[in-house]
Amino acid sequence: MRRFFIDPDQAGNDQVELSGPEARHLRTVLRMQPGDRIELFDGTGG
């Protein structure tokens, strides 16, 4: 499963928006589609 870093302030939210390099990598390089599963981490153990 692919892992992406999120800001710790977003960790408790039901929905998280990826932007910048993470979004580009997910869309262009990995060619992921809606419904594909990913894992998010916030760098603080969450």
mmCIF entry with sequence, helices, sheets and N, C-alpha, C, O atoms, coordinates in Angstrom:
data_MODEL
# 
_entry.id   MODEL 
# 
_entity.id                         1 
_entity.type                       polymer 
_entity.pdbx_number_of_molecules   1 
# 
_entity_poly.entity_id                      1 
_entity_poly.type                           'polypeptide(L)' 
_entity_poly.nstd_linkage                   no 
_entity_poly.nstd_monomer                   no 
_entity_poly.pdbx_seq_one_letter_code       MRRFFIDPDQAGNDQVELSGPEARHLRTVLRMQPGDRIELFDGTGG 
_entity_poly.pdbx_seq_one_letter_code_can   MRRFFIDPDQAGNDQVELSGPEARHLRTVLRMQPGDRIELFDGTGG 
_entity_poly.pdbx_strand_id                 A 
# 
loop_
_entity_poly_seq.entity_id 
_entity_poly_seq.num 
_entity_poly_seq.mon_id 
_entity_poly_seq.hetero 
1 1  MET n 
1 2  ARG n 
1 3  ARG n 
1 4  PHE n 
1 5  PHE n 
1 6  ILE n 
1 7  ASP n 
1 8  PRO n 
1 9  ASP n 
1 10 GLN n 
1 11 ALA n 
1 12 GLY n 
1 13 ASN n 
1 14 ASP n 
1 15 GLN n 
1 16 VAL n 
1 17 GLU n 
1 18 LEU n 
1 19 SER n 
1 20 GLY n 
1 21 PRO n 
1 22 GLU n 
1 23 ALA n 
1 24 ARG n 
1 25 HIS n 
1 26 LEU n 
1 27 ARG n 
1 28 THR n 
1 29 VAL n 
1 30 LEU n 
1 31 ARG n 
1 32 MET n 
1 33 GLN n 
1 34 PRO n 
1 35 GLY n 
1 36 ASP n 
1 37 ARG n 
1 38 ILE n 
1 39 GLU n 
1 40 LEU n 
1 41 PHE n 
1 42 ASP n 
1 43 GLY n 
1 44 THR n 
1 45 GLY n 
1 46 GLY n 
# 
_struct_asym.id          A 
_struct_asym.entity_id   1 
# 
loop_
_struct_conf.conf_type_id 
_struct_conf.id 
_struct_conf.pdbx_PDB_helix_id 
_struct_conf.beg_label_comp_id 
_struct_conf.beg_label_asym_id 
_struct_conf.beg_label_seq_id 
_struct_conf.pdbx_beg_PDB_ins_code 
_struct_conf.end_label_comp_id 
_struct_conf.end_label_asym_id 
_struct_conf.end_label_seq_id 
_struct_conf.pdbx_end_PDB_ins_code 
_struct_conf.beg_auth_comp_id 
_struct_conf.beg_auth_asym_id 
_struct_conf.beg_auth_seq_id 
_struct_conf.end_auth_comp_id 
_struct_conf.end_auth_asym_id 
_struct_conf.end_auth_seq_id 
_struct_conf.pdbx_PDB_helix_class 
_struct_conf.details 
_struct_conf.pdbx_PDB_helix_length 
HELX_P HELX_P1 AA1 PRO A 8  ? GLN A 10 ? PRO A 8  GLN A 10 5 ? 3 
HELX_P HELX_P2 AA2 GLY A 20 ? ARG A 24 ? GLY A 20 ARG A 24 1 ? 5 
HELX_P HELX_P3 AA3 HIS A 25 ? VAL A 29 ? HIS A 25 VAL A 29 3 ? 5 
# 
_struct_conf_type.id          HELX_P 
_struct_conf_type.criteria    ? 
_struct_conf_type.reference   ? 
# 
_struct_sheet.id               AA1 
_struct_sheet.type             ? 
_struct_sheet.number_strands   2 
_struct_sheet.details          ? 
# 
_struct_sheet_order.sheet_id     AA1 
_struct_sheet_order.range_id_1   1 
_struct_sheet_order.range_id_2   2 
_struct_sheet_order.offset       ? 
_struct_sheet_order.sense        parallel 
# 
loop_
_struct_sheet_range.sheet_id 
_struct_sheet_range.id 
_struct_sheet_range.beg_label_comp_id 
_struct_sheet_range.beg_label_asym_id 
_struct_sheet_range.beg_label_seq_id 
_struct_sheet_range.pdbx_beg_PDB_ins_code 
_struct_sheet_range.end_label_comp_id 
_struct_sheet_range.end_label_asym_id 
_struct_sheet_range.end_label_seq_id 
_struct_sheet_range.pdbx_end_PDB_ins_code 
_struct_sheet_range.beg_auth_comp_id 
_struct_sheet_range.beg_auth_asym_id 
_struct_sheet_range.beg_auth_seq_id 
_struct_sheet_range.end_auth_comp_id 
_struct_sheet_range.end_auth_asym_id 
_struct_sheet_range.end_auth_seq_id 
AA1 1 ARG A 2  ? PHE A 5  ? ARG A 2  PHE A 5  
AA1 2 ILE A 38 ? PHE A 41 ? ILE A 38 PHE A 41 
# 
loop_
_atom_site.group_PDB 
_atom_site.id 
_atom_site.type_symbol 
_atom_site.label_atom_id 
_atom_site.label_alt_id 
_atom_site.label_comp_id 
_atom_site.label_asym_id 
_atom_site.label_entity_id 
_atom_site.label_seq_id 
_atom_site.pdbx_PDB_ins_code 
_atom_site.Cartn_x 
_atom_site.Cartn_y 
_atom_site.Cartn_z 
_atom_site.occupancy 
_atom_site.B_iso_or_equiv 
_atom_site.pdbx_formal_charge 
_atom_site.auth_seq_id 
_atom_site.auth_comp_id 
_atom_site.auth_asym_id 
_atom_site.auth_atom_id 
_atom_site.pdbx_PDB_model_num 
ATOM 1   N N  . MET A 1 1  ? 0.845   -1.169 0.000   1.00 0.00 ? 1  MET A N  1 
ATOM 2   C CA . MET A 1 1  ? 0.000   0.000  0.000   1.00 0.00 ? 1  MET A CA 1 
ATOM 3   C C  . MET A 1 1  ? 0.897   1.241  0.000   1.00 0.00 ? 1  MET A C  1 
ATOM 4   O O  . MET A 1 1  ? 1.937   1.265  0.659   1.00 0.00 ? 1  MET A O  1 
ATOM 5   N N  . ARG A 1 2  ? 0.495   2.239  -0.726  1.00 0.00 ? 2  ARG A N  1 
ATOM 6   C CA . ARG A 1 2  ? 1.260   3.490  -0.809  1.00 0.00 ? 2  ARG A CA 1 
ATOM 7   C C  . ARG A 1 2  ? 0.990   4.354  0.403   1.00 0.00 ? 2  ARG A C  1 
ATOM 8   O O  . ARG A 1 2  ? -0.139  4.423  0.889   1.00 0.00 ? 2  ARG A O  1 
ATOM 9   N N  . ARG A 1 3  ? 2.043   5.022  0.898   1.00 0.00 ? 3  ARG A N  1 
ATOM 10  C CA . ARG A 1 3  ? 1.933   5.887  2.071   1.00 0.00 ? 3  ARG A CA 1 
ATOM 11  C C  . ARG A 1 3  ? 2.204   7.333  1.677   1.00 0.00 ? 3  ARG A C  1 
ATOM 12  O O  . ARG A 1 3  ? 3.091   7.610  0.869   1.00 0.00 ? 3  ARG A O  1 
ATOM 13  N N  . PHE A 1 4  ? 1.428   8.258  2.257   1.00 0.00 ? 4  PHE A N  1 
ATOM 14  C CA . PHE A 1 4  ? 1.589   9.672  1.981   1.00 0.00 ? 4  PHE A CA 1 
ATOM 15  C C  . PHE A 1 4  ? 1.580   10.446 3.289   1.00 0.00 ? 4  PHE A C  1 
ATOM 16  O O  . PHE A 1 4  ? 0.816   10.135 4.203   1.00 0.00 ? 4  PHE A O  1 
ATOM 17  N N  . PHE A 1 5  ? 2.431   11.453 3.367   1.00 0.00 ? 5  PHE A N  1 
ATOM 18  C CA . PHE A 1 5  ? 2.529   12.307 4.543   1.00 0.00 ? 5  PHE A CA 1 
ATOM 19  C C  . PHE A 1 5  ? 1.432   13.355 4.512   1.00 0.00 ? 5  PHE A C  1 
ATOM 20  O O  . PHE A 1 5  ? 1.149   13.938 3.465   1.00 0.00 ? 5  PHE A O  1 
ATOM 21  N N  . ILE A 1 6  ? 0.807   13.597 5.677   1.00 0.00 ? 6  ILE A N  1 
ATOM 22  C CA . ILE A 1 6  ? -0.144  14.693 5.827   1.00 0.00 ? 6  ILE A CA 1 
ATOM 23  C C  . ILE A 1 6  ? 0.278   15.552 7.010   1.00 0.00 ? 6  ILE A C  1 
ATOM 24  O O  . ILE A 1 6  ? 1.022   15.102 7.882   1.00 0.00 ? 6  ILE A O  1 
ATOM 25  N N  . ASP A 1 7  ? -0.189  16.761 7.032   1.00 0.00 ? 7  ASP A N  1 
ATOM 26  C CA . ASP A 1 7  ? 0.068   17.676 8.137   1.00 0.00 ? 7  ASP A CA 1 
ATOM 27  C C  . ASP A 1 7  ? -0.603  17.112 9.391   1.00 0.00 ? 7  ASP A C  1 
ATOM 28  O O  . ASP A 1 7  ? -1.742  16.652 9.311   1.00 0.00 ? 7  ASP A O  1 
ATOM 29  N N  . PRO A 1 8  ? 0.063   17.131 10.537  1.00 0.00 ? 8  PRO A N  1 
ATOM 30  C CA . PRO A 1 8  ? -0.535  16.590 11.765  1.00 0.00 ? 8  PRO A CA 1 
ATOM 31  C C  . PRO A 1 8  ? -1.886  17.216 12.111  1.00 0.00 ? 8  PRO A C  1 
ATOM 32  O O  . PRO A 1 8  ? -2.698  16.576 12.778  1.00 0.00 ? 8  PRO A O  1 
ATOM 33  N N  . ASP A 1 9  ? -2.145  18.452 11.674  1.00 0.00 ? 9  ASP A N  1 
ATOM 34  C CA . ASP A 1 9  ? -3.429  19.101 11.944  1.00 0.00 ? 9  ASP A CA 1 
ATOM 35  C C  . ASP A 1 9  ? -4.580  18.423 11.213  1.00 0.00 ? 9  ASP A C  1 
ATOM 36  O O  . ASP A 1 9  ? -5.728  18.550 11.638  1.00 0.00 ? 9  ASP A O  1 
ATOM 37  N N  . GLN A 1 10 ? -4.305  17.710 10.130  1.00 0.00 ? 10 GLN A N  1 
ATOM 38  C CA . GLN A 1 10 ? -5.335  17.033 9.353   1.00 0.00 ? 10 GLN A CA 1 
ATOM 39  C C  . GLN A 1 10 ? -5.582  15.607 9.825   1.00 0.00 ? 10 GLN A C  1 
ATOM 40  O O  . GLN A 1 10 ? -6.516  14.966 9.343   1.00 0.00 ? 10 GLN A O  1 
ATOM 41  N N  . ALA A 1 11 ? -4.802  15.101 10.725  1.00 0.00 ? 11 ALA A N  1 
ATOM 42  C CA . ALA A 1 11 ? -4.822  13.681 11.085  1.00 0.00 ? 11 ALA A CA 1 
ATOM 43  C C  . ALA A 1 11 ? -6.166  13.193 11.618  1.00 0.00 ? 11 ALA A C  1 
ATOM 44  O O  . ALA A 1 11 ? -6.511  12.036 11.378  1.00 0.00 ? 11 ALA A O  1 
ATOM 45  N N  . GLY A 1 12 ? -6.926  13.993 12.312  1.00 0.00 ? 12 GLY A N  1 
ATOM 46  C CA . GLY A 1 12 ? -8.189  13.541 12.884  1.00 0.00 ? 12 GLY A CA 1 
ATOM 47  C C  . GLY A 1 12 ? -9.392  13.717 11.978  1.00 0.00 ? 12 GLY A C  1 
ATOM 48  O O  . GLY A 1 12 ? -10.502 13.343 12.356  1.00 0.00 ? 12 GLY A O  1 
ATOM 49  N N  . ASN A 1 13 ? -9.201  14.275 10.794  1.00 0.00 ? 13 ASN A N  1 
ATOM 50  C CA . ASN A 1 13 ? -10.321 14.556 9.894   1.00 0.00 ? 13 ASN A CA 1 
ATOM 51  C C  . ASN A 1 13 ? -10.773 13.315 9.127   1.00 0.00 ? 13 ASN A C  1 
ATOM 52  O O  . ASN A 1 13 ? -9.985  12.401 8.883   1.00 0.00 ? 13 ASN A O  1 
ATOM 53  N N  . ASP A 1 14 ? -12.042 13.297 8.753   1.00 0.00 ? 14 ASP A N  1 
ATOM 54  C CA . ASP A 1 14 ? -12.588 12.201 7.943   1.00 0.00 ? 14 ASP A CA 1 
ATOM 55  C C  . ASP A 1 14 ? -12.101 12.279 6.504   1.00 0.00 ? 14 ASP A C  1 
ATOM 56  O O  . ASP A 1 14 ? -11.933 11.253 5.845   1.00 0.00 ? 14 ASP A O  1 
ATOM 57  N N  . GLN A 1 15 ? -11.876 13.493 6.017   1.00 0.00 ? 15 GLN A N  1 
ATOM 58  C CA . GLN A 1 15 ? -11.381 13.686 4.658   1.00 0.00 ? 15 GLN A CA 1 
ATOM 59  C C  . GLN A 1 15 ? -10.115 14.516 4.700   1.00 0.00 ? 15 GLN A C  1 
ATOM 60  O O  . GLN A 1 15 ? -10.007 15.475 5.464   1.00 0.00 ? 15 GLN A O  1 
ATOM 61  N N  . VAL A 1 16 ? -9.156  14.134 3.864   1.00 0.00 ? 16 VAL A N  1 
ATOM 62  C CA . VAL A 1 16 ? -7.876  14.838 3.793   1.00 0.00 ? 16 VAL A CA 1 
ATOM 63  C C  . VAL A 1 16 ? -7.605  15.166 2.333   1.00 0.00 ? 16 VAL A C  1 
ATOM 64  O O  . VAL A 1 16 ? -7.812  14.324 1.459   1.00 0.00 ? 16 VAL A O  1 
ATOM 65  N N  . GLU A 1 17 ? -7.144  16.379 2.063   1.00 0.00 ? 17 GLU A N  1 
ATOM 66  C CA . GLU A 1 17 ? -6.822  16.779 0.703   1.00 0.00 ? 17 GLU A CA 1 
ATOM 67  C C  . GLU A 1 17 ? -5.313  16.755 0.523   1.00 0.00 ? 17 GLU A C  1 
ATOM 68  O O  . GLU A 1 17 ? -4.578  17.428 1.245   1.00 0.00 ? 17 GLU A O  1 
ATOM 69  N N  . LEU A 1 18 ? -4.864  15.976 -0.442  1.00 0.00 ? 18 LEU A N  1 
ATOM 70  C CA . LEU A 1 18 ? -3.448  15.950 -0.785  1.00 0.00 ? 18 LEU A CA 1 
ATOM 71  C C  . LEU A 1 18 ? -3.202  16.990 -1.870  1.00 0.00 ? 18 LEU A C  1 
ATOM 72  O O  . LEU A 1 18 ? -3.984  17.106 -2.814  1.00 0.00 ? 18 LEU A O  1 
ATOM 73  N N  . SER A 1 19 ? -2.124  17.740 -1.736  1.00 0.00 ? 19 SER A N  1 
ATOM 74  C CA . SER A 1 19 ? -1.788  18.743 -2.748  1.00 0.00 ? 19 SER A CA 1 
ATOM 75  C C  . SER A 1 19 ? -0.279  18.758 -2.935  1.00 0.00 ? 19 SER A C  1 
ATOM 76  O O  . SER A 1 19 ? 0.456   18.066 -2.230  1.00 0.00 ? 19 SER A O  1 
ATOM 77  N N  . GLY A 1 20 ? 0.162   19.538 -3.872  1.00 0.00 ? 20 GLY A N  1 
ATOM 78  C CA . GLY A 1 20 ? 1.586   19.684 -4.124  1.00 0.00 ? 20 GLY A CA 1 
ATOM 79  C C  . GLY A 1 20 ? 2.225   18.413 -4.631  1.00 0.00 ? 20 GLY A C  1 
ATOM 80  O O  . GLY A 1 20 ? 1.611   17.673 -5.399  1.00 0.00 ? 20 GLY A O  1 
ATOM 81  N N  . PRO A 1 21 ? 3.461   18.145 -4.210  1.00 0.00 ? 21 PRO A N  1 
ATOM 82  C CA . PRO A 1 21 ? 4.210   16.995 -4.721  1.00 0.00 ? 21 PRO A CA 1 
ATOM 83  C C  . PRO A 1 21 ? 3.526   15.650 -4.467  1.00 0.00 ? 21 PRO A C  1 
ATOM 84  O O  . PRO A 1 21 ? 3.606   14.749 -5.302  1.00 0.00 ? 21 PRO A O  1 
ATOM 85  N N  . GLU A 1 22 ? 2.854   15.508 -3.317  1.00 0.00 ? 22 GLU A N  1 
ATOM 86  C CA . GLU A 1 22 ? 2.186   14.247 -3.021  1.00 0.00 ? 22 GLU A CA 1 
ATOM 87  C C  . GLU A 1 22 ? 1.059   13.977 -4.014  1.00 0.00 ? 22 GLU A C  1 
ATOM 88  O O  . GLU A 1 22 ? 0.926   12.860 -4.513  1.00 0.00 ? 22 GLU A O  1 
ATOM 89  N N  . ALA A 1 23 ? 0.251   14.993 -4.302  1.00 0.00 ? 23 ALA A N  1 
ATOM 90  C CA . ALA A 1 23 ? -0.852  14.836 -5.246  1.00 0.00 ? 23 ALA A CA 1 
ATOM 91  C C  . ALA A 1 23 ? -0.336  14.540 -6.646  1.00 0.00 ? 23 ALA A C  1 
ATOM 92  O O  . ALA A 1 23 ? -0.890  13.690 -7.343  1.00 0.00 ? 23 ALA A O  1 
ATOM 93  N N  . ARG A 1 24 ? 0.701   15.219 -7.056  1.00 0.00 ? 24 ARG A N  1 
ATOM 94  C CA . ARG A 1 24 ? 1.279   14.986 -8.378  1.00 0.00 ? 24 ARG A CA 1 
ATOM 95  C C  . ARG A 1 24 ? 1.816   13.559 -8.490  1.00 0.00 ? 24 ARG A C  1 
ATOM 96  O O  . ARG A 1 24 ? 1.598   12.882 -9.494  1.00 0.00 ? 24 ARG A O  1 
ATOM 97  N N  . HIS A 1 25 ? 2.511   13.118 -7.465  1.00 0.00 ? 25 HIS A N  1 
ATOM 98  C CA . HIS A 1 25 ? 3.069   11.771 -7.471  1.00 0.00 ? 25 HIS A CA 1 
ATOM 99  C C  . HIS A 1 25 ? 1.957   10.714 -7.545  1.00 0.00 ? 25 HIS A C  1 
ATOM 100 O O  . HIS A 1 25 ? 2.058   9.745  -8.298  1.00 0.00 ? 25 HIS A O  1 
ATOM 101 N N  . LEU A 1 26 ? 0.903   10.914 -6.755  1.00 0.00 ? 26 LEU A N  1 
ATOM 102 C CA . LEU A 1 26 ? -0.213  9.987  -6.737  1.00 0.00 ? 26 LEU A CA 1 
ATOM 103 C C  . LEU A 1 26 ? -0.895  9.916  -8.100  1.00 0.00 ? 26 LEU A C  1 
ATOM 104 O O  . LEU A 1 26 ? -1.201  8.828  -8.588  1.00 0.00 ? 26 LEU A O  1 
ATOM 105 N N  . ARG A 1 27 ? -1.133  11.070 -8.711  1.00 0.00 ? 27 ARG A N  1 
ATOM 106 C CA . ARG A 1 27 ? -1.880  11.133 -9.963  1.00 0.00 ? 27 ARG A CA 1 
ATOM 107 C C  . ARG A 1 27 ? -1.033  10.765 -11.170 1.00 0.00 ? 27 ARG A C  1 
ATOM 108 O O  . ARG A 1 27 ? -1.449  9.945  -11.989 1.00 0.00 ? 27 ARG A O  1 
ATOM 109 N N  . THR A 1 28 ? 0.147   11.357 -11.293 1.00 0.00 ? 28 THR A N  1 
ATOM 110 C CA . THR A 1 28 ? 0.934   11.244 -12.516 1.00 0.00 ? 28 THR A CA 1 
ATOM 111 C C  . THR A 1 28 ? 1.879   10.052 -12.517 1.00 0.00 ? 28 THR A C  1 
ATOM 112 O O  . THR A 1 28 ? 1.939   9.311  -13.498 1.00 0.00 ? 28 THR A O  1 
ATOM 113 N N  . VAL A 1 29 ? 2.601   9.861  -11.450 1.00 0.00 ? 29 VAL A N  1 
ATOM 114 C CA . VAL A 1 29 ? 3.608   8.804  -11.400 1.00 0.00 ? 29 VAL A CA 1 
ATOM 115 C C  . VAL A 1 29 ? 2.978   7.451  -11.095 1.00 0.00 ? 29 VAL A C  1 
ATOM 116 O O  . VAL A 1 29 ? 3.234   6.474  -11.799 1.00 0.00 ? 29 VAL A O  1 
ATOM 117 N N  . LEU A 1 30 ? 2.161   7.389  -10.054 1.00 0.00 ? 30 LEU A N  1 
ATOM 118 C CA . LEU A 1 30 ? 1.555   6.120  -9.643  1.00 0.00 ? 30 LEU A CA 1 
ATOM 119 C C  . LEU A 1 30 ? 0.292   5.780  -10.433 1.00 0.00 ? 30 LEU A C  1 
ATOM 120 O O  . LEU A 1 30 ? -0.146  4.630  -10.445 1.00 0.00 ? 30 LEU A O  1 
ATOM 121 N N  . ARG A 1 31 ? -0.291  6.781  -11.090 1.00 0.00 ? 31 ARG A N  1 
ATOM 122 C CA . ARG A 1 31 ? -1.516  6.611  -11.890 1.00 0.00 ? 31 ARG A CA 1 
ATOM 123 C C  . ARG A 1 31 ? -2.640  5.983  -11.081 1.00 0.00 ? 31 ARG A C  1 
ATOM 124 O O  . ARG A 1 31 ? -3.352  5.098  -11.556 1.00 0.00 ? 31 ARG A O  1 
ATOM 125 N N  . MET A 1 32 ? -2.782  6.460  -9.848  1.00 0.00 ? 32 MET A N  1 
ATOM 126 C CA . MET A 1 32 ? -3.843  5.926  -8.993  1.00 0.00 ? 32 MET A CA 1 
ATOM 127 C C  . MET A 1 32 ? -5.176  6.532  -9.413  1.00 0.00 ? 32 MET A C  1 
ATOM 128 O O  . MET A 1 32 ? -5.230  7.632  -9.963  1.00 0.00 ? 32 MET A O  1 
ATOM 129 N N  . GLN A 1 33 ? -6.250  5.794  -9.145  1.00 0.00 ? 33 GLN A N  1 
ATOM 130 C CA . GLN A 1 33 ? -7.595  6.166  -9.548  1.00 0.00 ? 33 GLN A CA 1 
ATOM 131 C C  . GLN A 1 33 ? -8.486  6.316  -8.317  1.00 0.00 ? 33 GLN A C  1 
ATOM 132 O O  . GLN A 1 33 ? -8.161  5.804  -7.246  1.00 0.00 ? 33 GLN A O  1 
ATOM 133 N N  . PRO A 1 34 ? -9.616  7.022  -8.471  1.00 0.00 ? 34 PRO A N  1 
ATOM 134 C CA . PRO A 1 34 ? -10.569 7.091  -7.363  1.00 0.00 ? 34 PRO A CA 1 
ATOM 135 C C  . PRO A 1 34 ? -10.933 5.682  -6.901  1.00 0.00 ? 34 PRO A C  1 
ATOM 136 O O  . PRO A 1 34 ? -11.196 4.795  -7.714  1.00 0.00 ? 34 PRO A O  1 
ATOM 137 N N  . GLY A 1 35 ? -10.943 5.496  -5.598  1.00 0.00 ? 35 GLY A N  1 
ATOM 138 C CA . GLY A 1 35 ? -11.244 4.192  -5.016  1.00 0.00 ? 35 GLY A CA 1 
ATOM 139 C C  . GLY A 1 35 ? -10.012 3.391  -4.649  1.00 0.00 ? 35 GLY A C  1 
ATOM 140 O O  . GLY A 1 35 ? -10.112 2.433  -3.881  1.00 0.00 ? 35 GLY A O  1 
ATOM 141 N N  . ASP A 1 36 ? -8.841  3.759  -5.182  1.00 0.00 ? 36 ASP A N  1 
ATOM 142 C CA . ASP A 1 36 ? -7.601  3.089  -4.789  1.00 0.00 ? 36 ASP A CA 1 
ATOM 143 C C  . ASP A 1 36 ? -7.310  3.435  -3.334  1.00 0.00 ? 36 ASP A C  1 
ATOM 144 O O  . ASP A 1 36 ? -7.558  4.556  -2.891  1.00 0.00 ? 36 ASP A O  1 
ATOM 145 N N  . ARG A 1 37 ? -6.785  2.470  -2.602  1.00 0.00 ? 37 ARG A N  1 
ATOM 146 C CA . ARG A 1 37 ? -6.502  2.684  -1.178  1.00 0.00 ? 37 ARG A CA 1 
ATOM 147 C C  . ARG A 1 37 ? -5.088  3.189  -0.979  1.00 0.00 ? 37 ARG A C  1 
ATOM 148 O O  . ARG A 1 37 ? -4.158  2.760  -1.662  1.00 0.00 ? 37 ARG A O  1 
ATOM 149 N N  . ILE A 1 38 ? -4.935  4.115  -0.023  1.00 0.00 ? 38 ILE A N  1 
ATOM 150 C CA . ILE A 1 38 ? -3.629  4.626  0.376   1.00 0.00 ? 38 ILE A CA 1 
ATOM 151 C C  . ILE A 1 38 ? -3.586  4.681  1.891   1.00 0.00 ? 38 ILE A C  1 
ATOM 152 O O  . ILE A 1 38 ? -4.618  4.593  2.555   1.00 0.00 ? 38 ILE A O  1 
ATOM 153 N N  . GLU A 1 39 ? -2.407  4.825  2.425   1.00 0.00 ? 39 GLU A N  1 
ATOM 154 C CA . GLU A 1 39 ? -2.225  4.979  3.867   1.00 0.00 ? 39 GLU A CA 1 
ATOM 155 C C  . GLU A 1 39 ? -1.643  6.375  4.093   1.00 0.00 ? 39 GLU A C  1 
ATOM 156 O O  . GLU A 1 39 ? -0.732  6.801  3.383   1.00 0.00 ? 39 GLU A O  1 
ATOM 157 N N  . LEU A 1 40 ? -2.186  7.081  5.098   1.00 0.00 ? 40 LEU A N  1 
ATOM 158 C CA . LEU A 1 40 ? -1.702  8.419  5.431   1.00 0.00 ? 40 LEU A CA 1 
ATOM 159 C C  . LEU A 1 40 ? -0.997  8.374  6.774   1.00 0.00 ? 40 LEU A C  1 
ATOM 160 O O  . LEU A 1 40 ? -1.411  7.652  7.681   1.00 0.00 ? 40 LEU A O  1 
ATOM 161 N N  . PHE A 1 41 ? 0.080   9.156  6.895   1.00 0.00 ? 41 PHE A N  1 
ATOM 162 C CA . PHE A 1 41 ? 0.773   9.252  8.180   1.00 0.00 ? 41 PHE A CA 1 
ATOM 163 C C  . PHE A 1 41 ? 1.115   10.710 8.436   1.00 0.00 ? 41 PHE A C  1 
ATOM 164 O O  . PHE A 1 41 ? 1.297   11.490 7.501   1.00 0.00 ? 41 PHE A O  1 
ATOM 165 N N  . ASP A 1 42 ? 1.202   11.071 9.718   1.00 0.00 ? 42 ASP A N  1 
ATOM 166 C CA . ASP A 1 42 ? 1.423   12.471 10.074  1.00 0.00 ? 42 ASP A CA 1 
ATOM 167 C C  . ASP A 1 42 ? 2.787   12.741 10.701  1.00 0.00 ? 42 ASP A C  1 
ATOM 168 O O  . ASP A 1 42 ? 3.061   13.867 11.115  1.00 0.00 ? 42 ASP A O  1 
ATOM 169 N N  . GLY A 1 43 ? 3.626   11.745 10.775  1.00 0.00 ? 43 GLY A N  1 
ATOM 170 C CA . GLY A 1 43 ? 4.971   11.940 11.311  1.00 0.00 ? 43 GLY A CA 1 
ATOM 171 C C  . GLY A 1 43 ? 5.041   11.965 12.824  1.00 0.00 ? 43 GLY A C  1 
ATOM 172 O O  . GLY A 1 43 ? 6.125   12.122 13.386  1.00 0.00 ? 43 GLY A O  1 
ATOM 173 N N  . THR A 1 44 ? 3.907   11.812 13.500  1.00 0.00 ? 44 THR A N  1 
ATOM 174 C CA . THR A 1 44 ? 3.898   11.809 14.962  1.00 0.00 ? 44 THR A CA 1 
ATOM 175 C C  . THR A 1 44 ? 3.357   10.491 15.502  1.00 0.00 ? 44 THR A C  1 
ATOM 176 O O  . THR A 1 44 ? 3.002   10.393 16.677  1.00 0.00 ? 44 THR A O  1 
ATOM 177 N N  . GLY A 1 45 ? 3.295   9.497  14.655  1.00 0.00 ? 45 GLY A N  1 
ATOM 178 C CA . GLY A 1 45 ? 2.803   8.193  15.075  1.00 0.00 ? 45 GLY A CA 1 
ATOM 179 C C  . GLY A 1 45 ? 1.347   7.963  14.758  1.00 0.00 ? 45 GLY A C  1 
ATOM 180 O O  . GLY A 1 45 ? 0.810   6.894  15.050  1.00 0.00 ? 45 GLY A O  1 
ATOM 181 N N  . GLY A 1 46 ? 0.694   8.954  14.159  1.00 0.00 ? 46 GLY A N  1 
ATOM 182 C CA . GLY A 1 46 ? -0.729  8.798  13.821  1.00 0.00 ? 46 GLY A CA 1 
ATOM 183 C C  . GLY A 1 46 ? -0.941  8.416  12.392  1.00 0.00 ? 46 GLY A C  1 
ATOM 184 O O  . GLY A 1 46 ? -2.082  8.250  11.960  1.00 0.00 ? 46 GLY A O  1 
# 
